[in-house]
């Protein structure tokens, strides 16, 4: 055989072998028996499992596990789930229910009209590749939330938290420490707590007894309070230092980011603290001052970073310069440009001394009083769009029926705990309440526990 013929022969034989191999692959004789995707559907269409994700892991050769990245939604019944697996070249896939580790009922996982499978115990899936030889076995273990993730758990912690009589109060926080300032006209005191369950009396220095506690602000790592030309600051909430300004203001009003703002109630002028003095702001109104229906007393005020990452303040309800009760919800990102978003809801009635706070990417409002007295209907509201519309909380969000309606309730949110604390306030007869409540949404607490 000539060299040329030998070369042709080798090429022909090699081509035949490759053609044979490719032919087998083209016939789908794959040796891959692994599942590429896994999903579940619940026959009860009120529970959507389409967003659930699953970890498919290999434990040893030919063996693996399938587990959800999170527990299935609250209310899911594990005994009625439809399975869909992904792998186009399997010759067979069998599902086995089990009881106490013993395989029971068998299902065809490739059936176009699958039956529901009971996952209350371990379920096994056994697959066979297209070559009808290679096999793989999976253990599937599912869990469902036993508590509603959207449930707000409200608890009364204390009924008579502090011994002192109260004529004025203010609750603020520095980092994870709550500070409850109270006065009985002659004595100014502060009580601290990190959990709301126990409060320790601390010694105050440098803060005058007659100062209006209601307008104390927590900004950055310090507390601030102002009166006329006096500005007081404390880094620990206990030792206060005074700084004199040339401009007089009635009181501090809010902060945006680390900027502090104060108001002249008579002139409706707004000032920003900078370089040791108050600097007047030109508001974007024809007068250059705050609108006539802007509250000068009794508003619920909350400063925070909103869900879109922008620092913003909300000023809710209160009383305007003319003594009119307001249902307004003023908001601003810079103190210069203001928008009243409170014109679209009949639920947010005119009221003052409300508690407003941000939690779970929504604003909540608690309590207040109107011209008829304490608000007892719709005294707990929330707005998912930051003031544009308001809603009555659903049953899984509502305050406990043991929580008494009140006005001037004090609220802080401890971000590290994702927990709301409601302290004090005043009853319908004007007496001060000394109880402490806490609330949290289950899913937010679970997020902390995962960290």
C-alpha positions as a printed Julia matrix, in Angstrom:
451×3 Matrix{Float64}:
   0.0    0.0    0.0
   1.42   3.34  -0.97
   1.92   6.09   1.57
  -0.87   8.06  -0.04
  -3.28   5.12   0.26
  -2.26   4.48   3.89
  -2.99   8.1    4.78
  -6.39   7.89   3.11
  -7.18   4.68   5.02
  -6.26   6.23   8.41
  -8.36   9.32   7.73
 -11.29   7.16   6.66
 -11.11   4.97   9.77
 -10.77   8.01  12.07
 -13.71   9.68  10.38
 -15.83   6.57  10.83
 -15.03   6.45  14.56
 -15.84  10.14  15.04
 -19.01   9.76  13.02
 -20.02   6.82  15.21
 -19.44   8.82  18.44
 -21.22  11.88  17.16
 -24.02   9.68  15.96
 -24.53   8.32  19.47
 -24.52  11.84  20.93
 -26.94  13.04  18.3
 -29.23  10.19  19.31
 -29.3   11.74  22.86
 -27.38   9.01  24.62
 -26.11  11.38  27.26
 -24.46  10.17  30.44
 -25.62  13.23  32.37
 -28.29  12.35  34.95
 -28.06  15.56  36.98
 -31.05  17.83  37.4
 -30.41  21.34  36.11
 -33.43  23.1   37.62
 -36.13  22.48  40.2
 -39.37  24.31  40.94
 -42.6   23.83  42.84
 -46.15  24.93  42.39
 -48.86  25.01  45.02
 -52.33  23.99  43.93
 -53.69  26.75  46.16
 -53.17  29.74  43.86
 -53.27  32.2   46.77
 -49.65  31.27  47.53
 -47.1   32.03  44.82
 -43.98  29.87  44.77
 -42.66  31.15  41.43
 -39.98  33.32  43.06
 -38.58  30.57  45.25
 -35.0   29.54  44.51
 -33.38  26.18  45.28
 -29.85  24.96  45.89
 -29.01  21.82  43.92
 -25.82  20.39  45.4
 -23.71  17.32  44.77
 -22.86  15.55  48.03
 -21.0   12.56  46.58
 -20.73  10.84  43.22
 -24.25  10.08  42.07
 -25.9   11.73  45.1
 -27.13  15.25  45.8
 -29.57  17.39  47.75
 -32.17  19.96  46.8
 -33.12  22.58  49.38
 -34.83  26.0   49.13
 -32.68  29.07  49.77
 -35.42  30.18  52.19
 -38.38  28.51  53.82
 -41.52  28.32  51.7
 -44.11  31.05  52.32
 -46.24  31.03  55.44
 -49.38  28.96  54.92
 -47.88  26.6   52.33
 -49.08  23.04  52.9
 -46.23  20.68  52.2
 -48.54  17.77  51.37
 -49.83  19.21  48.09
 -46.97  20.42  45.86
 -46.41  19.89  42.15
 -42.8   19.29  41.07
 -41.13  20.42  37.85
 -37.54  19.39  37.11
 -35.28  20.54  34.29
 -33.06  18.22  32.23
 -33.98  17.51  28.61
 -31.97  14.28  28.09
 -33.19  12.15  30.98
 -34.68   8.81  30.09
 -36.6    8.69  33.37
 -37.12  10.57  36.64
 -38.97   9.07  39.56
 -40.21  10.82  42.7
 -40.66   8.88  45.94
 -42.51  10.06  49.01
 -41.13   8.65  52.24
 -42.09   8.03  55.82
 -39.45   7.65  58.5
 -36.8    7.25  55.8
 -38.65   4.45  53.96
 -39.71   5.13  50.38
 -43.44   4.99  49.81
 -45.54   6.21  46.88
 -43.86   6.64  43.48
 -44.5    9.36  40.86
 -43.25  10.01  37.35
 -41.46  13.39  37.44
 -41.64  13.65  33.65
 -45.41  13.2   33.51
 -47.11  15.99  31.56
 -49.95  15.98  34.11
 -48.12  15.47  37.41
 -49.79  14.59  40.69
 -49.23  16.5   43.91
 -46.45  15.2   46.12
 -46.34  15.12  49.92
 -43.16  16.81  51.19
 -43.89  16.59  54.91
 -41.06  14.04  55.07
 -37.96  13.67  52.89
 -38.72  13.17  49.19
 -36.33  11.31  46.89
 -35.84  11.95  43.19
 -34.03   9.29  41.17
 -32.99  10.12  37.62
 -31.59   8.02  34.78
 -29.58   9.53  31.95
 -30.35   9.04  28.26
 -27.86   6.17  28.13
 -30.21   4.31  30.51
 -27.22   3.4   32.67
 -26.07   6.49  34.55
 -28.2    7.26  37.59
 -28.44  10.03  40.18
 -30.3   10.25  43.48
 -31.43  13.45  45.24
 -32.82  14.07  48.7
 -35.34  16.93  48.76
 -36.02  18.59  52.11
 -38.53  21.44  52.35
 -39.58  23.73  55.17
 -42.36  26.3   55.37
 -42.46  29.38  57.57
 -44.53  28.62  60.64
 -44.95  32.31  61.37
 -46.35  34.97  59.06
 -43.34  37.02  57.8
 -45.6   40.04  57.36
 -46.92  39.87  60.92
 -46.04  42.77  63.23
 -45.54  41.51  66.75
 -46.46  44.21  69.28
 -45.66  43.74  72.96
 -46.22  45.81  76.04
 -42.96  45.81  77.99
 -43.66  48.05  80.98
 -46.69  49.8   82.42
 -44.96  52.19  84.83
 -41.45  52.52  83.47
 -40.19  55.45  85.55
 -41.15  56.85  88.98
 -40.95  60.56  88.15
 -43.97  62.77  87.54
 -44.0   64.17  84.0
 -45.02  67.54  82.63
 -42.97  67.26  79.43
 -41.03  64.46  77.73
 -38.87  63.63  74.73
 -37.47  60.28  73.54
 -34.37  60.27  71.33
 -31.58  57.84  70.58
 -27.82  57.99  70.25
 -26.76  54.99  68.23
 -28.43  51.98  69.95
 -29.18  53.77  73.26
 -32.6   55.27  73.95
 -32.71  58.41  76.08
 -36.0   59.44  77.69
 -35.89  63.05  78.88
 -38.6   64.14  81.32
 -39.31  67.16  83.47
 -41.81  67.83  86.24
 -41.33  71.63  85.97
 -38.71  71.71  88.73
 -36.51  68.72  87.91
 -35.02  67.73  84.57
 -34.05  64.05  84.3
 -32.99  61.5   81.74
 -33.44  57.72  81.72
 -31.54  55.42  79.37
 -32.27  51.96  77.98
 -31.06  49.72  75.2
 -33.99  47.29  75.27
 -36.95  49.22  76.73
 -37.21  46.7   79.57
 -35.15  48.58  82.14
 -34.43  52.29  82.44
 -31.55  53.8   84.4
 -31.62  57.31  85.78
 -28.57  59.35  84.74
 -27.18  62.69  85.9
 -27.57  65.67  83.57
 -25.33  68.73  83.47
 -25.42  71.94  81.48
 -29.07  71.84  80.35
 -31.47  74.43  81.86
 -34.63  73.09  83.51
 -37.03  75.4   81.67
 -35.96  74.44  78.14
 -38.58  72.98  75.8
 -37.75  69.28  75.49
 -40.16  68.67  72.63
 -37.78  70.04  70.02
 -34.65  68.12  70.91
 -32.97  66.56  67.87
 -30.65  63.6   67.42
 -28.3   64.4   64.54
 -25.27  62.29  63.69
 -23.46  61.42  66.91
 -24.93  64.27  69.0
 -28.08  65.72  70.5
 -29.12  69.34  70.01
 -31.66  71.71  71.5
 -32.12  75.46  71.03
 -33.85  78.39  72.72
 -33.72  81.97  71.45
 -30.02  82.63  70.83
 -28.87  79.63  72.87
 -27.76  76.41  71.19
 -26.98  73.33  73.3
 -25.13  70.22  72.18
 -24.24  66.91  73.81
 -22.3   63.94  72.47
 -23.39  61.55  75.21
 -26.79  63.05  76.07
 -25.65  63.73  79.64
 -23.09  66.54  79.52
 -24.36  69.56  77.57
 -22.42  72.58  76.27
 -23.94  75.9   75.31
 -23.02  77.9   72.23
 -24.4   81.39  71.72
 -25.73  82.57  68.34
 -26.58  86.08  67.19
 -29.83  85.04  65.49
 -32.8   84.13  67.68
 -35.08  81.19  66.83
 -38.14  79.74  68.52
 -36.99  76.13  68.43
 -35.26  73.46  66.43
 -37.55  71.82  63.91
 -35.81  68.98  62.06
 -32.63  67.75  60.42
 -31.88  66.62  56.88
 -28.74  64.55  56.71
 -26.44  66.31  59.16
 -27.94  69.77  58.62
 -29.99  71.24  61.48
 -32.95  73.55  60.86
 -34.81  75.93  63.17
 -37.9   78.1   62.79
 -39.1   81.6   63.64
 -42.79  80.89  64.2
 -43.94  84.5   63.83
 -42.14  85.3   60.59
 -42.36  81.71  59.26
 -38.68  81.92  58.47
 -36.48  78.85  58.32
 -32.82  78.82  59.37
 -29.97  76.37  58.91
 -27.16  76.0   61.46
 -23.75  76.68  59.91
 -20.45  77.91  61.32
 -21.85  78.58  64.77
 -24.84  80.66  63.74
 -28.27  80.51  62.1
 -28.37  81.32  58.4
 -31.68  82.35  56.85
 -33.0   80.26  53.96
 -34.88  81.65  50.95
 -37.81  79.27  50.56
 -39.14  78.72  47.04
 -42.4   80.56  47.72
 -43.4   84.06  46.57
 -42.7   85.39  50.07
 -39.46  83.49  50.51
 -40.83  82.13  53.8
 -42.64  78.97  54.75
 -46.26  78.58  53.5
 -49.04  79.98  55.7
 -50.39  76.49  56.36
 -47.06  75.19  57.59
 -47.24  73.94  61.21
 -45.56  75.95  63.94
 -46.55  73.59  66.77
 -47.68  70.01  67.37
 -46.52  68.44  64.11
 -45.22  64.9   63.88
 -41.73  65.14  62.39
 -39.5   62.4   61.03
 -36.13  62.77  59.32
 -34.62  59.75  57.65
 -33.13  58.34  54.49
 -36.0   57.23  52.28
 -36.18  53.96  50.35
 -34.55  55.55  47.29
 -31.53  56.61  49.37
 -32.39  60.33  49.66
 -32.34  62.17  53.0
 -35.74  63.68  53.57
 -37.95  65.17  56.28
 -41.7   64.73  56.78
 -43.77  67.21  58.8
 -47.23  65.79  59.51
 -50.28  67.59  60.89
 -49.92  70.15  63.67
 -51.21  73.69  64.07
 -50.46  76.63  61.78
 -49.69  80.23  62.74
 -53.4   81.05  62.89
 -54.19  78.18  65.24
 -55.79  76.0   62.56
 -55.51  72.24  62.86
 -53.77  70.7   59.83
 -53.93  67.49  57.8
 -50.92  68.48  55.72
 -47.87  66.32  55.07
 -44.99  68.58  54.11
 -41.8   67.03  52.8
 -38.45  68.41  51.69
 -34.98  67.2   50.72
 -33.17  70.49  51.34
 -35.36  72.77  53.48
 -35.75  75.18  50.56
 -38.25  73.42  48.3
 -41.36  72.02  50.03
 -44.23  69.88  48.76
 -47.51  69.15  50.54
 -48.34  65.53  49.61
 -51.24  65.29  52.06
 -54.16  66.21  49.8
 -55.2   62.77  48.57
 -56.53  60.94  51.61
 -59.64  61.28  53.75
 -58.06  59.01  56.38
 -55.41  61.55  57.34
 -57.73  63.92  59.15
 -56.56  67.18  60.73
 -54.75  66.42  63.97
 -51.81  67.43  66.12
 -49.32  65.72  68.43
 -49.05  62.67  66.19
 -46.16  60.24  66.23
 -44.8   59.58  62.76
 -41.9   57.3   61.86
 -40.4   55.3   59.0
 -40.3   51.51  59.11
 -40.16  48.79  56.45
 -40.01  51.4   53.65
 -43.24  53.06  54.71
 -44.34  55.85  57.02
 -46.53  55.06  60.01
 -48.63  57.4   62.08
 -49.88  56.77  65.6
 -52.31  58.8   67.68
 -52.86  62.51  67.92
 -55.77  64.7   68.88
 -58.19  66.88  66.98
 -60.75  69.56  67.88
 -62.95  66.89  69.49
 -60.18  65.49  71.65
 -58.05  62.4   71.37
 -58.17  60.57  68.01
 -59.64  57.12  68.63
 -60.71  56.23  65.07
 -57.94  55.57  62.56
 -55.35  56.52  65.15
 -52.95  54.02  63.51
 -52.31  54.64  59.8
 -49.57  53.92  57.32
 -48.58  55.19  53.91
 -46.67  52.93  51.47
 -45.86  55.88  49.2
 -44.63  58.33  51.81
 -47.69  60.47  52.35
 -49.47  60.42  49.0
 -52.08  57.9   50.15
 -52.85  56.5   53.58
 -54.34  53.17  54.63
 -55.64  51.47  57.74
 -53.22  48.7   58.79
 -54.2   45.17  57.91
 -54.9   42.72  60.72
 -51.32  41.42  60.7
 -49.97  44.95  61.15
 -52.39  46.46  63.68
 -51.38  47.56  67.14
 -52.47  45.38  70.01
 -56.0   46.15  71.26
 -54.37  46.64  74.68
 -52.52  49.69  73.33
 -54.54  52.71  74.43
 -55.13  55.63  72.03
 -52.95  58.6   72.94
 -51.33  61.75  71.67
 -47.74  62.93  71.85
 -46.43  59.36  71.94
 -42.64  59.13  71.75
 -41.2   56.81  69.09
 -37.72  55.67  68.11
 -36.63  52.94  65.72
 -33.44  51.03  66.49
 -32.12  50.06  63.02
 -29.7   47.4   64.29
 -32.63  45.56  65.87
 -35.24  46.54  63.26
 -37.46  47.29  66.23
 -39.93  50.07  67.01
 -40.25  51.46  70.53
 -43.27  53.51  71.59
 -42.82  55.25  74.92
 -45.19  57.39  76.94
 -47.61  59.91  75.5
 -50.72  61.43  76.98
 -54.18  60.01  77.6
 -57.49  61.65  76.71
 -57.58  63.46  80.07
 -54.09  64.9   79.51
 -52.34  62.66  82.03
 -48.97  61.24  81.05
 -48.72  57.55  80.26
 -45.54  55.78  81.35
 -45.8   52.52  79.46
 -43.34  51.11  76.92
 -44.3   49.14  73.81
 -42.19  47.47  71.18
 -43.07  46.21  67.71
 -41.31  44.51  64.84
 -42.11  42.8   61.56
 -41.23  39.12  61.59
 -39.34  39.09  58.28
 -37.13  42.0   59.33
 -36.2   40.27  62.58
 -35.42  37.09  60.65
 -33.04  39.08  58.42
 -31.09  40.16  61.51
 -30.93  36.6   62.82
 -29.47  35.39  59.52
 -26.53  37.79  59.75
